[in-house]
Amino acid sequence: MPDAPAPAPGGERRRRDPMPPENRFAIVVGALALVAGIVVLAAAGGSGATIAAAMLFGIAGIAFVSLVFLIVGQSEETDRRRHPRG
């Protein structure tokens, strides 16, 4: 059983949350910044709007790259819990 959750202290199995709240938060922040950047770029003109949109795109990029590292770290943690001796 590769995806079987670890037994809880009472002997019953814990159900693993498919997406932890911190992952959802990173997705929401990234998506909001991306949409806001698109809206600013489409609605406003000039160099100020372009700079603001670029900053929002940068925030979205940071959020999504951070999410990737978070997911990798969570999978390593899960693997270490399943195989404590390597």
LINFENZI-V172652 format. One line per field, one symbol per residue. ss: DSSP state (H for helix, E for strand, C for the rest). psi: psi as a letter, one per 30 degrees, with the letter a starting at -180 (. if undefined). burial: 1 if it has 16 or more other C-alpha atoms within 10 Angstrom, else 0. Layout:
ss=???
psi=???
burial=???
//
This chain:
ss=CCCCCCECCCCCECCCCCCCHHHHHHHHHHHHHHHHHHHHHHHCCCHHHHHHHHHHHHHHHHHHHHHHHHHHHHHHHHHHHHCCCC
psi=jfgklkklegflkkkkkfjlefeeeeeeeeeeeeeeeeeeeeellleeeeeeeeeeeeeeeeeeeeeeeeeeeeeeeeeeeeifg.
burial=00000000000000000000001001100111110110011000000011001101111110110110001000000000000000
//
